[in-house]
Amino acid sequence: MIRTMDAVVLRAFPLGENDRIVIAYAADQGKVKGVAKGARKRGQRWGAAFEPLSQVRLSLYARPGAELGRVTGCELLRSHVRMQSDPVHAAICAYLAELTLELTVEHDPQPALYRLLLHALEALERGSEPTLVARYVELWMLRISGHLPDLTRCPVCLERAPGRLRGAELLCRTCAAPKLSTDLEIPAAVLSAGQKLLTNRIERLGPLPAADLAQLGRLAAWLIETVVEKPLKTPAVVARLLRSR
């Protein structure tokens, strides 16, 4: 069966001498994989459709139960190549793609996640601060995938505000007493900044303190690593580029 879907390309890598394997996130199909025959040949018909985070209309033939389909068509709807000529933007885009790859499973559509990717890409195109976009996507992707703890209330006592991250739980300091060496302290201002990200579109957010965004990044990194059980590769590249700006 051939299915046609709007999707965002997450990754494309070589297969043999002439082909590519394409991984994309589709609005109504979730994460999908397919082989694009001849995609590495000179003068191939796909153009820039398989560039990272391109928005495409993808046609994919797949047999029931097959892990890998075959790309039969791919129309480029919007390219973000020009925006990614800036190294920081390119690194942030690579991070968004890696987050999506690691926090999703195949054929499990989450339309909100697809809209989140489009919103983040549009914000980057319009000049939003890349670090702010990264924090926004981290929190929302964790929420959509069911891995973001409540930022407003301790899940144990259901009364006090949280302030200490232990494993994947965000507890108040009373319920998390005594403090363990592996706990991460989260100031109230940082949780408040996180709530702003979860209740506003990116373009409606005013400037947030760099220290709060950095602490939110540590919180998100801890939670993401707990879920995927390994450190991601792109955050170190993003951090290095941001330090050199």
C-alpha positions in Angstrom: 0.0 0.0 0.0 1.2 3.5 -0.9 0.6 6.2 1.7 1.1 9.9 1.1 1.8 12.0 4.1 3.1 15.5 5.1 6.3 15.0 7.0 9.5 16.5 8.3 12.7 14.8 7.3 14.8 13.8 10.4 17.7 12.0 8.9 18.9 10.6 5.5 22.0 8.4 5.3 23.6 6.4 2.5 22.6 2.8 1.6 25.0 1.2 -0.9 26.3 3.2 -3.8 23.1 4.9 -5.0 20.4 4.8 -2.4 19.5 6.5 0.8 17.5 5.5 3.9 15.2 8.3 4.9 13.7 8.7 8.3 10.8 11.3 8.7 8.1 12.2 11.1 4.7 12.4 9.5 1.6 14.2 10.8 -0.6 11.1 10.6 1.8 8.2 10.6 4.5 9.1 13.2 8.1 8.1 12.6 8.6 6.3 9.3 11.5 4.8 7.4 12.0 4.2 3.7 14.6 3.6 1.0 14.9 6.2 -1.7 16.2 4.4 -4.7 18.8 6.3 -6.7 18.9 9.2 -4.3 22.7 9.4 -4.3 23.0 9.5 -8.1 24.1 12.6 -9.9 21.0 14.4 -11.3 18.6 12.4 -9.2 15.0 13.6 -9.1 14.7 14.2 -5.3 16.6 17.5 -5.2 16.9 19.0 -1.7 13.9 17.1 -0.4 16.0 14.9 2.0 18.0 17.8 3.6 17.6 17.8 7.4 14.2 19.1 8.6 12.8 19.7 5.1 9.0 19.8 5.1 7.9 17.3 2.4 4.9 15.4 1.0 6.2 11.9 1.2 4.8 8.9 -0.6 5.8 5.6 0.9 5.1 2.0 -0.1 5.2 -0.4 2.7 4.0 -4.0 3.2 2.1 -4.7 6.4 4.6 -5.3 9.2 7.6 -4.3 7.2 10.2 -2.2 9.1 11.4 -0.4 6.0 9.3 1.0 3.2 10.2 2.3 -0.2 10.0 6.0 -1.1 8.0 6.4 -4.3 7.6 10.2 -4.3 8.8 13.2 -2.3 7.7 16.7 -3.0 9.6 19.5 -1.2 7.1 21.8 0.5 9.6 24.0 2.4 13.3 23.9 2.8 15.2 25.2 5.8 18.7 24.9 4.2 19.3 28.6 4.1 18.5 29.1 7.7 20.9 26.3 8.6 23.8 28.0 6.9 24.3 29.6 10.3 26.2 27.0 12.4 24.2 27.6 15.6 20.9 27.2 13.8 22.2 24.1 12.0 23.2 22.6 15.4 19.9 23.4 17.0 18.1 21.8 14.0 20.2 18.7 14.4 19.3 18.6 18.0 15.6 18.9 17.2 15.9 16.0 14.8 17.8 13.9 17.3 15.2 14.6 20.1 12.5 13.4 17.7 14.4 10.3 16.7 15.1 9.3 20.3 11.8 10.2 22.0 9.4 8.6 19.5 8.7 5.1 18.3 7.8 4.1 14.7 4.2 4.3 13.5 3.0 6.1 16.6 1.5 9.3 15.3 1.5 12.3 17.7 0.0 15.2 15.6 0.9 17.7 18.4 4.6 16.7 18.0 4.5 17.3 14.3 2.9 20.7 14.9 5.6 21.4 17.5 8.4 20.8 14.9 6.7 23.1 12.4 6.3 25.8 15.1 9.9 25.6 16.2 11.2 25.7 12.6 9.0 28.8 11.9 10.3 30.5 15.0 13.9 29.9 14.0 13.2 31.3 10.5 11.6 34.4 12.1 14.7 35.0 14.3 13.7 33.6 17.7 16.6 33.0 20.0 17.9 29.4 19.2 18.4 28.6 22.9 14.8 29.6 23.7 13.5 27.4 20.9 15.5 24.4 22.1 14.2 24.7 25.7 10.7 25.1 24.3 10.9 22.0 22.2 12.5 20.0 25.0 9.7 20.7 27.5 6.9 20.2 25.0 8.4 17.0 23.6 8.8 15.6 27.1 5.2 16.5 27.9 3.8 15.1 24.6 5.7 11.8 25.2 4.4 11.6 28.8 7.8 12.1 30.5 7.5 15.6 31.9 6.7 15.8 35.6 4.3 18.4 37.0 6.2 21.7 37.4 3.6 23.1 39.8 2.9 20.5 42.4 4.7 17.7 44.2 3.3 14.3 43.2 3.7 12.8 46.7 2.0 15.4 49.0 0.0 17.1 46.2 0.3 20.3 48.2 3.8 21.9 48.0 5.6 23.3 45.0 8.4 21.0 43.7 12.0 22.0 43.9 14.2 18.9 43.7 14.5 16.4 40.9 15.1 12.8 41.9 15.3 10.4 39.0 12.3 11.3 36.9 10.3 12.7 39.8 10.1 16.4 40.6 9.4 16.5 44.4 9.1 19.2 47.0 12.0 19.5 49.4 10.0 18.0 52.3 9.1 14.9 50.4 12.6 14.6 49.0 14.3 14.9 52.4 17.0 14.0 53.1 18.7 15.3 50.0 20.7 12.7 48.0 23.9 13.5 46.2 22.3 12.7 42.9 19.4 15.1 43.4 19.2 18.2 41.2 17.9 21.4 42.9 15.5 23.4 40.7 14.8 27.0 41.9 11.2 28.3 41.8 12.1 30.9 39.2 13.3 28.1 36.8 10.0 26.2 37.2 8.1 29.5 36.6 10.1 30.0 33.4 9.2 26.4 32.4 5.6 27.1 32.9 5.8 30.2 30.6 7.2 28.0 27.9 4.4 25.5 28.3 1.6 28.2 28.2 2.8 30.5 25.4 3.7 30.2 21.8 7.4 31.0 21.1 6.7 34.4 19.5 4.7 35.5 22.5 7.5 34.8 25.0 9.5 37.8 26.2 13.2 37.5 27.0 13.9 34.9 29.8 17.0 35.1 32.0 19.9 33.1 30.5 20.6 31.4 33.9 17.0 30.1 34.1 17.2 28.8 30.5 20.5 27.1 31.3 18.9 25.4 34.4 15.9 24.4 32.4 18.3 22.8 29.9 19.9 20.8 32.7 16.5 19.6 33.9 15.4 18.6 30.4 18.8 16.8 29.7 18.4 14.8 33.0 14.9 13.8 32.1 15.7 13.0 28.4 18.7 10.9 29.5 16.6 9.0 32.0 14.1 8.1 29.1 16.6 7.2 26.4 19.2 5.8 28.8 22.1 7.4 27.0 23.4 11.0 26.4 22.5 12.6 23.2 25.2 13.6 20.7 24.1 17.0 19.6 23.8 19.0 22.8 27.6 19.2 23.2 27.9 20.6 19.7 25.3 23.2 20.4 27.0 24.2 23.7 30.4 24.6 22.0 29.0 26.8 19.2 27.0 28.9 21.7 30.2 29.5 23.8 32.1 30.7 20.7 29.4 33.2 19.5 
